[in-house]
Amino acid sequence: MSGTKLLPYILIYLLSVFLSSVSQIVLKKEAVREHKNFIREYLNAPVILSYMLFGGCTLLTLIAYRVLPMSYGSVLETAGYITVTVMGSVFLGEHVTKKKLISLAVILTGIIIYAI
């Protein structure tokens, strides 16, 4: 199958990776927040919506895999490291070290080489 026919499914997969990263950030924010009790820690709107979003990501991934070869998944999934690092820095105030930047550059280079 040609690259142009695969592009929509690659974008669906990347959307799934991005939404999964969003869900992880929301869960992280909820994990550090103080809750009234043990039940409220797990049964609150952000946590429930995050897990529902994870379920939706699974469906998007399955849709993408109907057309994409399995070998694409491991490469596209690494984009999650990039999105989580950027979102963690922006929304959680996590510091991006020089080591992390080099690692992300290696990941991005790998994705580009695979795409070529």
Helices and strands as residue ranges (DSSP letters): H 3-32, H 38-42, H 45-65, H 70-77, H 79-92, H 98-115
